[in-house]
Amino acid sequence: MAAAGVVRAVNALAGRWARAVLPVEAATRDTVFSPVGLWPLLAALAAGADGDAREELEAAVGLRAPEAMAGARELTAALRRMPGVSAALGLWAREELELEPGWALSLPEQTLGRLTGDPAVDKPRLDAWAKESTGGRIEALPVAVDAETGLVLAAGLLARTRWLNPFLEIGHWAEQGPWAGRDVHALIRHSAVLDRTAVIDAATGPVTELRVLGDAGLDVHLLLGAEHAAPSTVLAAGLDALTRPRLRTGADRLPAGTPGPGLSIGYARSFHREPSLTALVVPFDMSNEHDLLDHRAVFGLTSAADISRGHFSGISLGSPLAVGSARQTMTTKLTALGFEAAAVTAVSMVGAGIAPRPPYRVKQVEVTFDRPHGFLAVHRTSRLVLAAGWVGTAQTYEEPWD
């Protein structure tokens, strides 16, 4: 697994990125981004930067330049060892660009290629790499490649998991928030493990969390704040709880009532001894492209993007370099199971006598995510955030017809 310091640095980048792209007005917009897909590139740039660019990149990476490349190698290797995750790094440079040998040889295991200077040759080659490294999910490298391009450094990431406990698809009439008055496409499931949902004690108010466990050690944490809470503060609460578990109180230890947004706890009679957790969420399928230079200070790229002079003497020997473009394309979806075949079986029954009284009194927890909320895709053991985002829209439910 990646060292704790690297995990903290990547997750800290996720928090700063969320604050940059998720202001209050973004609450009804779908957004997704991958801090772990960007961090190794920033670390590699920091290792070869000088002057102000070096200092800014070190601040964004959270490590000093001499340690940054080792962190990039460690993180890339850790990602490749994770079940359900694949990671790739690619470097392409013009033939006449002489790379600093120490920097190039210290990169994580990567695809080293050459740029011809002809976009008609270079762009299809790089797009094919992007498609291959993401299993066909993303078909093109998000940066332009032209005759002026001297070097391209890219990272590809693919993470997949299947729920240990799948959902059922239903229609749900939303009664609050931006989706109120709509029959939205929803997913529902039942469990006896109450601490899968919890309330996070955040400085800005309670945030309800639901952890959906996957079979590859990759989980998704859904996060619901107060109705008018800023998306970035909701995600920040979930990130804080990864490193400060005392902030999180599981539903098994919460009192009856409504201790958190979308969360209801009570007691009822049951024919079973086990407590009950009913979770209702909405599926999503979203894609985003981010121009990182729109928030260059967040990523330590302010000086590095000044093309009036070079900033990377530790990367290129004699050829001054600056950042001309930095972007990320990402797509993600949450479904009931992936591919699923479904059947409906009905049994007609008639009343026969008086129904017996259920013998057990059990705790019943209901958690409902039927208005905009955040999510984190988290590697369970290391607590590394692979992806983060905000679900701002919901699909209208359409009754299936035979």
HELIX and SHEET records of a PDB file:
HELIX    1   1 ALA A    4  VAL A   21  1                                  18    
HELIX    2   2 VAL A   24  ALA A   26  5                                   3    
HELIX    3   3 PRO A   35  GLY A   48  1                                  14    
HELIX    4   4 GLY A   51  VAL A   61  1                                  11    
HELIX    5   5 ALA A   65  ARG A   81  1                                  17    
HELIX    6   6 PRO A  101  SER A  106  1                                   6    
HELIX    7   7 PRO A  119  SER A  133  1                                  15    
HELIX    8   8 GLY A  177  TRP A  179  5                                   3    
HELIX    9   9 LEU A  194  ARG A  196  5                                   3    
HELIX   10  10 PRO A  231  THR A  243  1                                  13    
HELIX   11  11 PRO A  245  LEU A  247  5                                   3    
HELIX   12  12 ALA A  251  ARG A  253  5                                   3    
HELIX   13  13 LEU A  292  HIS A  295  5                                   4    
SHEET    1   A 7 THR A  31  PHE A  33  0                                        
SHEET    2   A 7 VAL A 385  VAL A 391 -1                                        
SHEET    3   A 7 HIS A 373  HIS A 379 -1                                        
SHEET    4   A 7 LEU A 218  LEU A 224 -1                                        
SHEET    5   A 7 GLY A 205  VAL A 212 -1                                        
SHEET    6   A 7 THR A 197  ALA A 202 -1                                        
SHEET    7   A 7 ARG A 248  GLY A 250 -1                                        
SHEET    1   B 3 THR A 111  LEU A 115  0                                        
SHEET    2   B 3 VAL A  85  ARG A  94  1                                        
SHEET    3   B 3 LEU A 151  ALA A 159 -1                                        
SHEET    1   C 6 LEU A 168  TRP A 173  0                                        
SHEET    2   C 6 ASP A 183  SER A 191 -1                                        
SHEET    3   C 6 SER A 276  VAL A 281 -1                                        
SHEET    4   C 6 TYR A 360  THR A 368  1                                        
SHEET    5   C 6 LEU A 263  SER A 270 -1                                        
SHEET    6   C 6 GLY A 257  GLY A 260 -1                                        
SHEET    1   D 2 PHE A 284  ASP A 291  0                                        
SHEET    2   D 2 ARG A 327  LEU A 334 -1                                        
END                                                                             
